[in-house]
Amino acid sequence: MKVIHEGGGELLGWLDPDEARRWMTEEKNRGLEDKRMTISEAVRRFTKDGDYFALGGFGHVRVSMAAIYELIRQGRRNLTIAGKTAVHDIDILIAGKVVDKVECAYSFGHELRGLSPAGRRAVESGRIKVVAEISNAGFQWRFKAAAMGLPFLPARIMLGTDTFRLSSAKIVEDPFSGKPLCLIPACYPDFAIIHVHRCDKYGNSQIDGIEIEDIDLARAAKRLIITTERLIDEEDIRKDPGRTAIPYFLVDAVCEVKYGSHPGNMPGLYYSDEEHMAEWLGMSRTEEGVREYLEKYILSVESFEEYIQLVGGEEKMKLLERIETLEEPLKCPWAES
């Protein structure tokens, strides 16, 4: 195909599909084995400095904050994140100095809650580099191409935009019609972390509500850590196999972490903790506030369970459950200020 234009963004996470298949065959354990471990062990075993990684979920919804806190606690450095729809998660990771490069679709804001003081300061100072840009759909198709074992997927998005100019995509001449097509390169993250509603000890996972791109991301990632609200028996998985969004043979670690998306939302289980996110947005206006927050809620605690106690324990989580199920009205600190 004739290449018409090339984006100037850094090509991240790309592999020749045959090389990716070889890596998966040789390095991934496809056995039906018990993969339960602590989140501490999973992060220690399956992540390393310098990795390119992606997180499941969307915005403040179904994101594994438990794993994010553990990345900070273990002092991971020089990671590059797929900022597909990254809000509170990327802000905390940047504040914790885990991430220093971003491939950006949607980042550095907290949606209706306001912009991200910590993330914006880091970009404006040059500490964080946005090394490529892409659209939200483009990210999903990067993972889908990898899941399909293809080097790219053709699309008609980003043509004629600055997003294309700053991406790692290419525009080619379609050999059938002669018209321009955008080729979106496959992406194989070094690791991904996806939070699910329930799974068994092998990693067969069920997700309630929209799955976003997590089905494709699970198939694209070299290493996959599943954090789950609760573990269920394999028999329960087998009773309804159509509910299995992520099968066991893609999974490297299973970590049971109740309330693991807090302060984000877990559809059907608990609403986002607006009070706590308002606390972060207030404290993160200064570097001193960032240090105070990280020390109080992440660095000085040994487990996510201890963190939940700090933010209000079962009483707070039951309140968020009632808000999620529309039994209690939502009060928004960001709307009042």
HUSUL-V346074 format. One record per residue. N is the residue number from 1. RES is the residue in three letters. SS is DSSP state (H for helix, E for strand, C for the rest). Layout:
N/RES/SS + N/RES/SS
This chain:
1/MET/C + 2/LYS/C + 3/VAL/E + 4/ILE/E + 5/HIS/E + 6/GLU/E + 7/GLY/C + 8/GLY/C + 9/GLY/C + 10/GLU/C + 11/LEU/C + 12/LEU/C + 13/GLY/C + 14/TRP/C + 15/LEU/C + 16/ASP/C + 17/PRO/H + 18/ASP/H + 19/GLU/H + 20/ALA/H + 21/ARG/H + 22/ARG/H + 23/TRP/H + 24/MET/H + 25/THR/H + 26/GLU/H + 27/GLU/H + 28/LYS/C + 29/ASN/C + 30/ARG/C + 31/GLY/C + 32/LEU/C + 33/GLU/C + 34/ASP/C + 35/LYS/C + 36/ARG/E + 37/MET/C + 38/THR/C + 39/ILE/H + 40/SER/H + 41/GLU/H + 42/ALA/H + 43/VAL/H + 44/ARG/H + 45/ARG/H + 46/PHE/H + 47/THR/C + 48/LYS/C + 49/ASP/C + 50/GLY/C + 51/ASP/C + 52/TYR/E + 53/PHE/E + 54/ALA/E + 55/LEU/E + 56/GLY/C + 57/GLY/C + 58/PHE/E + 59/GLY/C + 60/HIS/C + 61/VAL/E + 62/ARG/C + 63/VAL/C + 64/SER/C + 65/MET/H + 66/ALA/H + 67/ALA/H + 68/ILE/H + 69/TYR/H + 70/GLU/H + 71/LEU/H + 72/ILE/H + 73/ARG/H + 74/GLN/C + 75/GLY/C + 76/ARG/C + 77/ARG/C + 78/ASN/C + 79/LEU/E + 80/THR/E + 81/ILE/E + 82/ALA/E + 83/GLY/E + 84/LYS/C + 85/THR/C + 86/ALA/C + 87/VAL/C + 88/HIS/H + 89/ASP/H + 90/ILE/H + 91/ASP/H + 92/ILE/H + 93/LEU/H + 94/ILE/H + 95/ALA/H + 96/GLY/C + 97/LYS/C + 98/VAL/C + 99/VAL/E + 100/ASP/E + 101/LYS/E + 102/VAL/E + 103/GLU/E + 104/CYS/E + 105/ALA/C + 106/TYR/C + 107/SER/C + 108/PHE/C + 109/GLY/E + 110/HIS/C + 111/GLU/H + 112/LEU/H + 113/ARG/H + 114/GLY/C + 115/LEU/E + 116/SER/C + 117/PRO/H + 118/ALA/H + 119/GLY/H + 120/ARG/H + 121/ARG/H + 122/ALA/H + 123/VAL/H + 124/GLU/H + 125/SER/H + 126/GLY/C + 127/ARG/C + 128/ILE/C + 129/LYS/E + 130/VAL/E + 131/VAL/E + 132/ALA/E + 133/GLU/E + 134/ILE/C + 135/SER/C + 136/ASN/H + 137/ALA/H + 138/GLY/H + 139/PHE/H + 140/GLN/H + 141/TRP/H + 142/ARG/H + 143/PHE/H + 144/LYS/H + 145/ALA/H + 146/ALA/H + 147/ALA/H + 148/MET/H + 149/GLY/C + 150/LEU/C + 151/PRO/C + 152/PHE/E + 153/LEU/E + 154/PRO/E + 155/ALA/E + 156/ARG/C + 157/ILE/C + 158/MET/C + 159/LEU/C + 160/GLY/C + 161/THR/C + 162/ASP/H + 163/THR/H + 164/PHE/H + 165/ARG/H + 166/LEU/C + 167/SER/C + 168/SER/C + 169/ALA/C + 170/LYS/E + 171/ILE/E + 172/VAL/E + 173/GLU/E + 174/ASP/C + 175/PRO/C + 176/PHE/C + 177/SER/C + 178/GLY/C + 179/LYS/C + 180/PRO/E + 181/LEU/E + 182/CYS/E + 183/LEU/E + 184/ILE/E + 185/PRO/E + 186/ALA/C + 187/CYS/C + 188/TYR/C + 189/PRO/C + 190/ASP/C + 191/PHE/E + 192/ALA/E + 193/ILE/E + 194/ILE/E + 195/HIS/E + 196/VAL/E + 197/HIS/E + 198/ARG/E + 199/CYS/E + 200/ASP/C + 201/LYS/C + 202/TYR/C + 203/GLY/C + 204/ASN/C + 205/SER/E + 206/GLN/E + 207/ILE/C + 208/ASP/C + 209/GLY/C + 210/ILE/C + 211/GLU/C + 212/ILE/C + 213/GLU/C + 214/ASP/H + 215/ILE/H + 216/ASP/H + 217/LEU/H + 218/ALA/H + 219/ARG/H + 220/ALA/H + 221/ALA/C + 222/LYS/C + 223/ARG/E + 224/LEU/E + 225/ILE/E + 226/ILE/E + 227/THR/E + 228/THR/E + 229/GLU/E + 230/ARG/E + 231/LEU/E + 232/ILE/C + 233/ASP/C + 234/GLU/H + 235/GLU/H + 236/ASP/H + 237/ILE/H + 238/ARG/H + 239/LYS/H + 240/ASP/C + 241/PRO/H + 242/GLY/H + 243/ARG/H + 244/THR/E + 245/ALA/E + 246/ILE/E + 247/PRO/C + 248/TYR/H + 249/PHE/H + 250/LEU/H + 251/VAL/C + 252/ASP/C + 253/ALA/E + 254/VAL/E + 255/CYS/E + 256/GLU/E + 257/VAL/C + 258/LYS/C + 259/TYR/C + 260/GLY/C + 261/SER/C + 262/HIS/C + 263/PRO/C + 264/GLY/C + 265/ASN/E + 266/MET/E + 267/PRO/C + 268/GLY/C + 269/LEU/C + 270/TYR/E + 271/TYR/C + 272/SER/C + 273/ASP/C + 274/GLU/H + 275/GLU/H + 276/HIS/H + 277/MET/H + 278/ALA/H + 279/GLU/H + 280/TRP/H + 281/LEU/H + 282/GLY/H + 283/MET/H + 284/SER/C + 285/ARG/C + 286/THR/C + 287/GLU/H + 288/GLU/H + 289/GLY/H + 290/VAL/H + 291/ARG/H + 292/GLU/H + 293/TYR/H + 294/LEU/H + 295/GLU/H + 296/LYS/H + 297/TYR/H + 298/ILE/H + 299/LEU/H + 300/SER/C + 301/VAL/C + 302/GLU/C + 303/SER/C + 304/PHE/H + 305/GLU/H + 306/GLU/H + 307/TYR/H + 308/ILE/H + 309/GLN/H + 310/LEU/H + 311/VAL/C + 312/GLY/C + 313/GLY/H + 314/GLU/H + 315/GLU/H + 316/LYS/H + 317/MET/H + 318/LYS/H + 319/LEU/H + 320/LEU/H + 321/GLU/H + 322/ARG/H + 323/ILE/H + 324/GLU/H + 325/THR/C + 326/LEU/C + 327/GLU/C + 328/GLU/C + 329/PRO/C + 330/LEU/C + 331/LYS/C + 332/CYS/C + 333/PRO/H + 334/TRP/H + 335/ALA/H + 336/GLU/H + 337/SER/C
